[in-house]
Amino acid sequence: MRETYHIEIIGPEDAPVQRASIRSTGLDAARERALRLFRRARVPQRSGPAAEAVRIVDGAGTEVFRWSVWDEGTGPGRSRG
């Protein structure tokens, strides 16, 4: 069953700078899309506020995934230990 996920690219002070909604059969596909959008938002040529994090909110309004610039060395799904 397909579910709607809302992806938000977050800038300074937790302010959303870009939003996208996608329909996907699972969180894994939404996570891949979110990380791809996050990488694109961090390229040096991009204008506007710097992207600091990305989050995914499910259709019920619950945050189900978050990734930030401080997590970049650990890989998605791993702890920063």
C-alpha positions as CSV (number, residue, x, y, z in Angstrom):
1,M,0.0,0.0,0.0
2,R,1.3,3.4,-0.9
3,E,1.7,6.1,1.7
4,T,2.4,9.8,1.5
5,Y,5.6,11.1,3.0
6,H,6.6,14.8,3.3
7,I,10.2,15.6,2.9
8,E,11.6,18.9,4.4
9,I,15.0,20.3,3.8
10,I,15.8,22.3,6.9
11,G,18.0,25.4,7.0
12,P,19.4,27.5,9.9
13,E,17.2,27.7,13.0
14,D,15.1,24.7,12.0
15,A,13.4,26.6,9.2
16,P,12.2,24.6,6.2
17,V,13.8,25.8,3.0
18,Q,12.4,23.2,0.6
19,R,9.5,20.8,0.8
20,A,8.4,17.8,-1.3
21,S,5.6,15.3,-0.9
22,I,6.0,11.8,-2.4
23,R,3.9,8.6,-2.5
24,S,5.9,5.5,-1.8
25,T,5.3,1.9,-0.8
26,G,7.8,2.2,2.0
27,L,10.0,4.4,4.1
28,D,13.2,3.1,2.5
29,A,12.3,4.6,-0.9
30,A,11.3,7.9,0.8
31,R,14.6,7.9,2.7
32,E,16.6,7.5,-0.5
33,R,14.7,10.3,-2.1
34,A,15.2,12.6,0.9
35,L,18.9,12.0,1.0
36,R,19.2,12.7,-2.7
37,L,17.4,16.0,-2.3
38,F,19.5,16.8,0.7
39,R,22.8,16.2,-1.2
40,R,21.4,18.4,-4.0
41,A,20.5,21.1,-1.6
42,R,24.1,21.1,-0.2
43,V,25.9,21.7,-3.5
44,P,28.1,24.9,-3.4
45,Q,26.4,26.4,-6.4
46,R,23.0,26.5,-4.8
47,S,21.7,29.9,-3.7
48,G,19.7,30.6,-0.6
49,P,20.1,29.4,3.0
50,A,22.4,26.5,3.6
51,A,20.7,23.1,4.1
52,E,21.5,21.7,7.5
53,A,19.2,18.7,7.8
54,V,16.4,16.7,6.1
55,R,13.4,15.1,7.7
56,I,10.6,12.9,6.7
57,V,7.1,13.2,8.1
58,D,4.5,10.6,7.5
59,G,0.9,11.2,6.6
60,A,-0.1,11.2,10.3
61,G,2.4,14.1,11.0
62,T,5.0,12.0,12.8
63,E,8.7,12.5,12.1
64,V,10.0,9.1,10.9
65,F,13.5,10.1,9.7
66,R,16.0,12.9,10.3
67,W,19.5,13.4,8.9
68,S,21.8,16.3,9.5
69,V,25.2,17.6,8.4
70,W,26.5,16.4,11.7
71,D,25.5,12.8,10.8
72,E,27.3,12.7,7.5
73,G,30.3,10.7,8.6
74,T,28.3,7.9,10.1
75,G,26.0,6.8,7.2
76,P,22.2,6.7,7.3
77,G,20.8,4.5,10.0
78,R,24.0,4.3,12.1
79,S,24.4,5.9,15.5
80,R,26.8,8.7,16.0
81,G,28.2,6.9,19.0
